[in-house]
Amino acid sequence: MEVLFMVESDPVEWHYVGVGMGTARVSAALVTREGQMKTTAEEPVTIWEPHSDNYVQSSTDIWSKGCSTVRGVSDQSGAPDCPGGVETLPVRHGA
């Protein structure tokens, strides 16, 4: 899943946050409209193996890590807590 998170830190400068939620980690990157990367954040996803070859993850943990990585890039950049908007884009596999 990718999420574009438009943050208006200055009346004329918009930023976007791309979020990648994978099986091992969640990462976020804050970029300018021109594509310049400003900052990144990454957190590992907790994975349990209750039985051999049986891996379990918590959706609550994954979403919590998603929120904290977005908050992390926002805090590092000095962007405000209130985004200008949020858009979720589907990920195409094999396209």
ABEGO torsion letter per residue (X at the ends): XBBBBBBBABAABBBBBBBBBBAABBBBBBBBAAGBBABBBBBBBBBBBABBGBBBBBAAAAAAAAAAAAAAAAAAAGBBABBAEBBBBBBBBGX
